[in-house]
Amino acid sequence: PGTASDTAAGAEDSNGQIAVVTVTVEDNSSSDVDLSTAQMSANDGAGKEYDDVFQGTEYKASLVFDTMVPAGSKKSFQLAYGVPSADLDKVHLKLSLGQDLGKGEDFEFTKDA
């Protein structure tokens, strides 16, 4: 949980409250993985979508994935979504890679209970 700055975009509907998420992508293959088509989205699990937060260089929504993950390495990315603090336990994330890298294209996550 956190609060977006006055210059951030995407947290208006949550009164500036945000959920900050760190995603680590590990490439266990023998070739580089291109994440330039990857997209991350957030919702409440019941259809309500949360907005991506853009805040200077700190949060760049799915634009953070405009990179390669070298074979045998991993990279971490930080994203933020406009989520009211009362909804933090409902956050449902979906990472869409844009291509099947051996285990599907879409990966979904929820907060641990």
Backbone as ProteinMPNN parsed JSONL, in Angstrom:
{"seq_chain_A": "PGTASDTAAGAEDSNGQIAVVTVTVEDNSSSDVDLSTAQMSANDGAGKEYDDVFQGTEYKASLVFDTMVPAGSKKSFQLAYGVPSADLDKVHLKLSLGQDLGKGEDFEFTKDA", "coords_chain_A": {"N_chain_A": [[0.832, -1.196, 0.0], [0.339, 2.3, -0.518], [0.827, 5.791, -1.283], [0.153, 7.823, -4.021], [2.001, 10.394, -5.759], [1.251, 13.931, -6.203], [1.562, 14.442, -8.867], [1.173, 12.082, -10.179], [-0.483, 9.822, -12.436], [-3.478, 7.956, -12.731], [-4.287, 7.211, -10.211], [-6.453, 8.587, -9.393], [-9.151, 7.743, -8.996], [-8.917, 6.304, -6.683], [-8.388, 8.038, -4.697], [-5.692, 8.681, -4.541], [-4.539, 6.507, -3.296], [-2.537, 3.599, -3.546], [-1.588, 0.331, -4.769], [1.406, -1.273, -4.615], [3.354, -3.353, -6.588], [5.734, -5.913, -6.934], [7.234, -7.671, -9.474], [8.943, -10.524, -10.432], [10.702, -11.856, -13.057], [11.942, -14.834, -14.127], [14.267, -16.292, -16.224], [14.743, -19.346, -17.209], [15.585, -20.563, -19.441], [17.586, -21.312, -22.408], [17.804, -19.187, -24.034], [17.393, -15.653, -24.659], [14.613, -13.815, -23.298], [12.094, -11.923, -24.654], [10.339, -9.316, -23.369], [8.829, -7.269, -24.363], [6.195, -7.259, -25.288], [4.714, -7.884, -23.099], [2.085, -7.542, -20.7], [0.608, -6.227, -17.75], [-2.125, -6.476, -15.613], [-4.625, -5.389, -13.236], [-7.264, -6.318, -11.064], [-10.327, -6.643, -9.093], [-11.069, -9.243, -8.876], [-13.704, -9.626, -9.333], [-14.459, -8.296, -11.544], [-14.043, -5.496, -11.477], [-11.792, -3.234, -12.702], [-8.517, -2.04, -11.914], [-6.72, 0.99, -12.256], [-3.634, 1.495, -14.031], [-0.778, 3.032, -12.603], [1.044, 5.86, -13.364], [3.979, 7.418, -12.576], [6.313, 9.551, -12.859], [9.617, 8.378, -13.112], [9.347, 6.356, -11.376], [7.009, 4.644, -11.321], [5.866, 2.981, -14.101], [3.834, 1.567, -15.246], [2.856, -1.089, -17.451], [4.824, -0.463, -19.222], [7.295, -0.875, -18.126], [8.142, -3.346, -18.868], [9.511, -3.243, -21.243], [11.906, -4.655, -22.285], [14.602, -7.076, -22.328], [15.059, -10.318, -20.898], [17.896, -11.823, -20.062], [19.095, -15.125, -20.932], [19.1, -17.542, -18.37], [18.984, -15.726, -16.271], [17.397, -13.282, -14.063], [14.94, -10.682, -13.718], [13.574, -7.945, -11.914], [10.577, -6.061, -11.594], [8.78, -3.099, -10.818], [5.486, -2.15, -10.27], [2.516, -0.105, -10.078], [-0.844, 0.293, -8.951], [-3.995, 1.973, -8.959], [-5.519, 1.519, -6.165], [-7.904, 1.427, -3.672], [-7.222, 1.446, -0.158], [-8.915, -0.213, 1.314], [-9.482, -2.231, -0.448], [-7.227, -3.772, -0.837], [-6.782, -6.51, -0.161], [-8.238, -7.776, -2.075], [-6.993, -7.672, -4.505], [-6.225, -8.854, -7.693], [-3.976, -10.094, -9.933], [-2.865, -10.126, -13.338], [-0.566, -11.367, -15.572], [0.285, -11.078, -18.832], [2.077, -12.5, -21.332], [2.189, -12.398, -24.127], [3.276, -14.227, -25.78], [3.686, -17.775, -25.936], [5.827, -19.231, -23.803], [6.388, -21.777, -23.141], [4.975, -22.452, -20.862], [2.483, -21.449, -21.153], [0.662, -18.348, -21.863], [-0.598, -16.579, -20.118], [-0.552, -15.57, -16.722], [-1.77, -15.716, -13.465], [-2.29, -14.054, -10.339], [-2.953, -13.773, -6.822], [-3.284, -12.092, -3.667], [-1.542, -13.566, -0.963], [-3.217, -15.437, 1.506]], "CA_chain_A": [[0.0, 0.0, 0.0], [1.079, 3.545, -0.545], [0.123, 6.969, -1.772], [0.756, 8.393, -5.219], [2.316, 11.818, -5.677], [0.269, 14.813, -6.839], [1.768, 14.446, -10.319], [0.917, 10.743, -10.714], [-1.726, 9.588, -13.166], [-4.018, 6.615, -12.545], [-4.737, 6.966, -8.838], [-7.501, 9.552, -9.082], [-10.351, 7.062, -8.495], [-8.635, 5.709, -5.37], [-7.96, 9.146, -3.831], [-4.238, 8.657, -4.405], [-4.064, 5.275, -2.673], [-2.025, 2.673, -4.549], [-0.985, -0.957, -4.426], [2.683, -1.411, -5.307], [3.595, -4.77, -6.84], [7.023, -6.267, -7.52], [7.159, -8.889, -10.27], [10.252, -11.021, -10.849], [10.635, -12.796, -14.175], [13.16, -15.633, -14.182], [14.437, -16.978, -17.499], [15.507, -20.582, -17.024], [15.843, -21.15, -20.752], [18.922, -21.085, -22.963], [17.755, -18.018, -24.916], [16.826, -14.451, -24.056], [13.164, -13.668, -23.39], [11.677, -10.56, -24.98], [9.132, -8.97, -22.625], [8.281, -6.017, -24.88], [4.75, -7.358, -25.487], [4.072, -8.273, -21.843], [1.156, -6.6, -20.081], [0.142, -6.599, -16.419], [-3.361, -5.788, -15.252], [-5.097, -5.664, -11.877], [-8.697, -6.163, -10.828], [-10.743, -7.092, -7.765], [-11.522, -10.624, -8.971], [-15.138, -9.641, -9.627], [-14.705, -7.489, -12.727], [-13.626, -4.096, -11.364], [-10.392, -3.048, -13.088], [-7.768, -0.963, -11.272], [-5.905, 1.72, -13.226], [-2.176, 1.566, -13.933], [-0.296, 4.323, -12.114], [2.265, 6.41, -13.962], [4.535, 8.426, -11.673], [7.699, 9.836, -13.221], [10.393, 7.174, -13.429], [9.123, 5.363, -10.326], [6.013, 3.679, -11.773], [5.634, 3.186, -15.533], [2.854, 0.56, -15.662], [3.432, -2.195, -18.228], [5.976, 0.005, -20.003], [8.53, -1.372, -17.496], [8.519, -4.614, -19.485], [10.15, -3.004, -22.541], [13.272, -5.113, -22.065], [14.892, -8.499, -22.484], [15.609, -11.016, -19.742], [18.899, -12.734, -20.611], [19.025, -16.538, -20.566], [19.717, -17.9, -17.091], [18.973, -14.643, -15.285], [16.067, -12.806, -13.705], [14.788, -9.24, -13.538], [12.411, -7.546, -11.134], [9.898, -4.857, -12.064], [7.826, -2.574, -9.847], [4.317, -1.516, -10.866], [1.544, 0.384, -9.098], [-2.229, 0.378, -9.41], [-4.86, 2.789, -8.115], [-6.347, 0.606, -5.383], [-8.216, 1.931, -2.328], [-6.643, 0.576, 0.873], [-9.913, -1.199, 1.738], [-9.545, -3.292, -1.454], [-5.919, -4.405, -1.05], [-6.847, -7.968, -0.076], [-8.987, -8.284, -3.22], [-6.244, -7.465, -5.743], [-5.98, -10.011, -8.536], [-3.07, -9.647, -10.997], [-2.707, -10.999, -14.499], [0.573, -11.078, -16.422], [0.137, -11.662, -20.164], [3.378, -12.396, -21.988], [2.083, -12.141, -25.557], [3.731, -15.426, -26.493], [3.805, -18.938, -25.072], [7.242, -19.564, -23.596], [6.479, -23.143, -22.653], [4.025, -22.7, -19.778], [1.316, -20.617, -21.407], [0.865, -16.914, -22.056], [-1.178, -15.795, -19.028], [-0.264, -16.012, -15.365], [-2.61, -14.949, -12.561], [-1.828, -14.05, -8.953], [-3.729, -13.065, -5.819], [-2.545, -11.918, -2.416], [-1.555, -14.743, -0.07], [-4.123, -15.299, 2.656]], "C_chain_A": [[0.867, 1.246, 0.0], [0.196, 4.667, -1.028], [0.881, 7.523, -2.966], [1.042, 9.871, -4.999], [1.223, 12.619, -6.387], [0.382, 14.798, -8.356], [1.503, 13.088, -10.964], [-0.412, 10.703, -11.466], [-2.171, 8.156, -12.912], [-4.539, 6.33, -11.163], [-5.867, 7.912, -8.427], [-8.736, 8.887, -8.467], [-10.157, 6.434, -7.126], [-8.158, 6.769, -4.375], [-6.464, 9.11, -3.545], [-3.683, 7.406, -3.757], [-3.657, 4.29, -3.766], [-1.581, 1.354, -3.932], [0.277, -1.07, -5.267], [3.018, -2.897, -5.383], [4.983, -4.944, -7.439], [6.878, -7.618, -8.201], [8.575, -9.269, -10.674], [10.046, -12.073, -11.931], [11.98, -13.502, -14.245], [13.183, -16.418, -15.491], [15.348, -18.18, -17.297], [15.865, -21.248, -18.344], [17.28, -20.857, -21.2], [18.931, -19.909, -23.942], [17.089, -16.846, -24.192], [15.314, -14.414, -24.258], [12.845, -12.192, -23.596], [10.347, -10.279, -24.28], [8.421, -7.745, -23.192], [6.78, -6.067, -25.144], [4.001, -7.738, -24.213], [3.195, -7.149, -21.304], [0.746, -7.131, -18.721], [-1.123, -5.809, -16.147], [-3.773, -6.203, -13.846], [-6.599, -5.44, -11.811], [-9.035, -6.701, -9.444], [-11.241, -8.533, -7.763], [-12.996, -10.75, -9.302], [-15.475, -8.72, -10.791], [-14.309, -6.029, -12.654], [-12.13, -3.987, -11.652], [-9.776, -1.887, -12.302], [-6.847, -0.322, -12.31], [-4.414, 1.57, -12.95], [-1.809, 2.95, -13.428], [1.01, 4.666, -12.814], [2.743, 7.525, -13.037], [6.018, 8.605, -11.986], [8.429, 8.581, -13.646], [10.145, 6.058, -12.418], [8.145, 4.267, -10.75], [5.666, 3.981, -13.226], [4.665, 2.159, -16.104], [3.544, -0.531, -16.479], [4.579, -1.758, -19.125], [7.304, -0.471, -19.396], [9.025, -2.643, -18.162], [9.207, -4.443, -20.834], [11.634, -3.365, -22.45], [13.391, -6.601, -22.365], [15.348, -9.048, -21.136], [16.601, -12.023, -20.313], [18.725, -14.168, -20.107], [19.748, -16.769, -19.245], [19.724, -16.795, -16.058], [17.542, -14.263, -14.935], [16.095, -11.298, -13.525], [13.52, -8.978, -12.75], [11.892, -6.205, -11.636], [8.91, -4.408, -11.0], [6.726, -1.817, -10.579], [3.406, -1.038, -9.753], [0.183, 0.5, -9.76], [-3.027, 1.225, -8.43], [-5.861, 1.908, -7.39], [-6.624, 1.24, -4.019], [-7.691, 0.945, -1.279], [-7.622, -0.501, 1.334], [-9.992, -2.386, 0.775], [-8.244, -4.069, -1.617], [-5.97, -5.93, -1.031], [-7.581, -8.593, -1.247], [-8.184, -8.251, -4.521], [-5.899, -8.796, -6.413], [-5.145, -9.509, -9.719], [-3.018, -10.656, -12.135], [-1.537, -10.493, -15.331], [0.369, -11.825, -17.739], [1.431, -11.427, -20.928], [3.293, -12.085, -23.476], [2.592, -13.288, -26.404], [3.873, -16.557, -25.481], [5.277, -19.317, -24.982], [7.406, -20.952, -22.99], [5.506, -23.472, -21.546], [2.791, -21.828, -19.925], [1.677, -19.159, -21.571], [0.433, -16.087, -20.855], [-0.888, -16.427, -17.677], [-1.04, -15.114, -14.414], [-2.18, -15.145, -11.124], [-2.838, -13.321, -8.068], [-2.875, -12.955, -4.565], [-2.647, -13.172, -1.574], [-2.447, -14.458, 1.128], [-3.355, -15.361, 3.951]], "O_chain_A": [[2.004, 1.224, 0.473], [-1.018, 4.518, -1.163], [2.103, 7.672, -2.925], [0.413, 10.52, -4.164], [0.38, 12.054, -7.084], [-0.583, 15.103, -9.056], [1.602, 12.962, -12.184], [-1.338, 11.456, -11.164], [-1.346, 7.243, -12.88], [-5.177, 5.299, -10.95], [-6.193, 8.019, -7.245], [-9.307, 9.417, -7.513], [-11.133, 6.067, -6.472], [-7.591, 6.437, -3.334], [-6.021, 9.46, -2.451], [-2.465, 7.251, -3.673], [-4.339, 4.16, -4.783], [-1.248, 1.273, -2.75], [0.222, -0.974, -6.493], [2.972, -3.608, -4.379], [5.366, -4.207, -8.348], [6.45, -8.592, -7.581], [9.322, -8.442, -11.195], [9.315, -13.046, -11.746], [13.023, -12.867, -14.401], [12.228, -17.123, -15.819], [16.569, -18.045, -17.223], [16.385, -22.363, -18.364], [18.068, -20.246, -20.478], [19.938, -19.658, -24.604], [16.326, -17.032, -23.243], [14.797, -14.915, -25.257], [13.265, -11.332, -22.822], [9.344, -10.933, -24.566], [7.497, -7.23, -22.561], [6.142, -5.017, -25.217], [2.78, -7.899, -24.241], [3.517, -5.968, -21.434], [0.557, -8.335, -18.549], [-1.186, -4.61, -16.419], [-3.332, -7.231, -13.332], [-7.136, -4.51, -12.413], [-8.157, -7.157, -8.712], [-11.778, -8.999, -6.758], [-13.491, -11.855, -9.527], [-16.642, -8.394, -11.007], [-14.243, -5.37, -13.692], [-11.306, -4.568, -10.945], [-10.435, -0.876, -12.056], [-6.265, -1.016, -13.144], [-3.982, 1.525, -11.799], [-2.457, 3.935, -13.784], [1.949, 3.87, -12.85], [1.999, 8.464, -12.75], [6.868, 7.897, -11.446], [7.917, 7.803, -14.451], [10.659, 4.95, -12.571], [8.425, 3.084, -10.556], [5.229, 5.084, -13.554], [4.668, 1.904, -17.308], [4.702, -0.857, -16.218], [5.242, -2.601, -19.73], [8.328, -0.47, -20.08], [10.2, -2.988, -18.038], [9.461, -5.441, -21.509], [12.502, -2.497, -22.528], [12.399, -7.283, -22.62], [15.948, -8.332, -20.334], [16.197, -12.976, -20.979], [18.262, -14.389, -18.988], [20.851, -16.269, -19.024], [20.416, -16.916, -15.047], [16.591, -14.851, -15.449], [17.134, -10.712, -13.221], [12.523, -9.687, -12.89], [12.66, -5.335, -12.046], [8.273, -5.238, -10.351], [7.003, -0.949, -11.407], [3.504, -1.505, -8.619], [0.07, 0.766, -10.956], [-2.775, 1.203, -7.225], [-6.922, 1.588, -7.925], [-5.688, 1.557, -3.285], [-7.719, -0.266, -1.501], [-7.199, -1.595, 1.707], [-10.514, -3.438, 1.141], [-8.172, -4.952, -2.471], [-5.27, -6.577, -1.81], [-7.558, -9.813, -1.407], [-8.654, -8.755, -5.541], [-5.365, -9.717, -5.794], [-5.566, -8.596, -10.428], [-3.112, -11.865, -11.927], [-1.515, -9.335, -15.747], [0.291, -13.053, -17.758], [1.832, -10.283, -21.145], [4.25, -11.552, -24.038], [2.365, -13.32, -27.613], [4.149, -16.317, -24.306], [5.893, -19.681, -25.984], [8.44, -21.262, -22.398], [5.227, -24.646, -21.301], [2.129, -21.505, -18.938], [2.838, -18.772, -21.439], [1.004, -15.031, -20.586], [-0.967, -17.644, -17.506], [-0.983, -13.89, -14.532], [-1.763, -16.232, -10.724], [-3.493, -12.375, -8.505], [-1.866, -13.646, -4.425], [-3.716, -13.776, -1.479], [-2.423, -13.363, 1.689], [-3.947, -15.263, 5.026]]}, "name": "protein", "num_of_chains": 1, "seq": "PGTASDTAAGAEDSNGQIAVVTVTVEDNSSSDVDLSTAQMSANDGAGKEYDDVFQGTEYKASLVFDTMVPAGSKKSFQLAYGVPSADLDKVHLKLSLGQDLGKGEDFEFTKDA"}
